[in-house]
């Protein structure tokens, strides 16, 4: 269980086991850790994942330095989710009532491995790593960088005041085509059972021996890849 890859699997699995709650109705709670946001609405661009177990965004909230208990971790998870809620409420084309979320407070230090696993598994369309529809996490440009390109997220969902004057790097048509191709080529999880099966496969793969370890003497302890 101390193997970082397995920590990521187990913590991510625990997150997916949590109840989904409306993002617009969250109230303060203690803890840092990981979270996932889901879309349930009618927008055509997100139709492939609407109402599924594939999140539109996943992330982590880091604890304060030295935090050991959930209370010492403060309300970091709530604050991050609440920030996303406010951003969604500011823009056009999205309704906060169409979003659910899951959150899981974890032992300080485990959140990074769990987030990495969630991103690799789901490849959420709003995460920076997809390089398609990123930008929800931006906080606004400084006065010296007002000329920065508008993020794809702000292009497709205008409404944040600080992004209004920024030049557009990609058209809405181009972004929409990229999103459609992403959903066409990315595995979409319809049910929690689909997710649990993928986790089980991932854990088995992480625990397999590398080819050059397969010939080790049986008396020696086995090692993962």
N, C-alpha and C positions, 0 to 999 in steps of 0.2 A: 504493500500500500504506500510505501514511501517513495516509490518510483514516480517521478514527476508526470510521466505520460499517463499513468494509472490514476494519479490524483486528479488530473484534468478530467478523465472519464467519469470517475465516481462523483465528483462535485457537480459536473454538468448533468449527470443522470439524476442527482438529487434535486437539482433545479427543475428539470422537466417533470419531476414527480409532484411539484407543488401546484396548488390550485391557481388557476388563472383568475385575475381580478381586473375590473375595468380601470384603465389607466387614469381616466378622469375623476375617479372617486378615491384615489389613494390618500391615506392619512399618515402622519408621521409615525415612523417606527425606527427602532435602533438597528444598527448593523451595517457592515460593509460586506461586499461580496460580488455576486454576479446577478444579472437580470436579463430578461428577454422580453421584447415587445412584439405583439401580434396584431395583424390587421384583419378585420372582419367585414369591411365595408364594400360598397358597390363599384368603386373606381375600376374601370376596365384595365388600366395598366397593372393593377395588383390582383386581378382576378385569379391568376394561377395559385396564389397563396392565401387568398381570402378565406377565412374560416378553417384553415388547416393548422397543423402543428409545426409549420415552417415559420419561424419568426422573421419579421421584417428588419429587426435590429437586435443585436445582443451587445452587452457591454459589462464593464466592471466598475466598482467604486472602491478605491483604495482606502484603507483605514489610516487614522493618524499614526504617526510613529510611536511604537511601543504599546499600542493597544492590544490588550490580551482578552478582554471580555467584550461581549456584544454591546454593553453600555459604553465602554471605553471607545468602541468603534464609532460612536456617535450615530447620527442619522444620515450617513453617507449614501446609502442605497436610496432612501427616500428622496434625498436632495437631487440625485442624478435623474431619477425617474420624474420628479416634479419639474425639473428643467426641461426634459423632453416634452412633458405635457404642455408646458407654456409655449414652447416653440410650435408644436402642432396646432395649438389654439390660435396662433397668430397668422397662420397662412391660409391661402385659398386652396380649395380642392380636397381638404382633409377635414374630417369631423372627429373630434376627440372621442365621441361615443362609439366609434368604430374600432377602438383600440383596447386590447387587453395587455396585461403584463404578468410576469412571474418574477419573483425575487427570492434570493437565498443568501442569508448571512453565513459566512464561512470563516474558518480560522484565518487570522491574518497571515498573508503570504500565499494562500491557496488560490486566490481570486485570479491571478494572472494565468496560471495553467488551465484553469477552468474556462476562462474567456477564450484562450487560444483554441481549445478543443471545440467549443461551441461555434466559433467562426469557421474552423476547418470542416465541421460536420454540416452546418446549415448554409454557409456562404451567403449571409443575409444581404439583401440588395441595398440596404442603407448603410452598411458598414464600409469604412474607408478601403478595406482590403479588396473589395470587388472592383474598385476604381471605376464605378459606373454612376451611382446615384448617391454619392457621399455628400456630407455637408451639414447634416442636422446638428452635429456637435459644435459647429463653429459659433464663436461668441461675438463676432464682429471684428472688423479691421480697425487698426489704429489709424490715426489721422495721416500718418506717413505712408500707409499702404492702402489707401482708399481705391487705388487703381487696380487692385487684385481682381482677377476674374471672379464672377459670380459662381458659386458652387452649383453643381448639377441639381442638388436638392432645392436650392433657392430659385433656380431657373424654372423647375417644374412646379414648385409650390411657392409662388411669390407671396410676400407679406411681411417679412422681417424688414423693418425700416432701414437698418444699417446696410442692407444688401441691395437696396433699390437702385442706387447709382452705379453699381459695379458692372463692368462690361461682361457680356455673355460669351462664354467660351464654346458652348455647345448649344444648338437649338433644341427646343422641346421635342421636335420630331426625331432628331438624332438620338437624344437620350431615350425616348420611348422605344426606338428600335433596338437600342442596346439592352434595355430592360427586358424586352420580349425575347431576345436571343439568350439572355442570361437564364430566364425561366425555362426556355426550351432545352437548355443543356445542363441544368442543375437539378439534382435530385430533390423532389418536393415530398415532404412527409405529410401524408394525409391524416394519420392517426398517431396516438401516443405509442401504440404497439409497433408501428413502423420505426419510430425513434428508438424504442427499447431494443429492437432487433439490430439496428445499426450500432448501438452502443455495445451490445454483446459481441458483434463481429469485430468491432474496433479493439475491444479488450483482448479477444483471442489473438488478433494480429499483433498487438503490442507485446504479447507474452511469448510469441514464437521465437525459436532459436534462429539466429542468423546461419546461413549455410556453412560458414567456416567454424561454427560452434557445434554443429550436429555430430561431429566425430569426436567430441570430448569424451574422455574416460567417464564411464557412468558413476564412478566413485566421486567425481568432482561435482561441486554444486553447479546447477544450471544457472545461466544468465539470460536475461532478455536480450532482444535485439539491440 
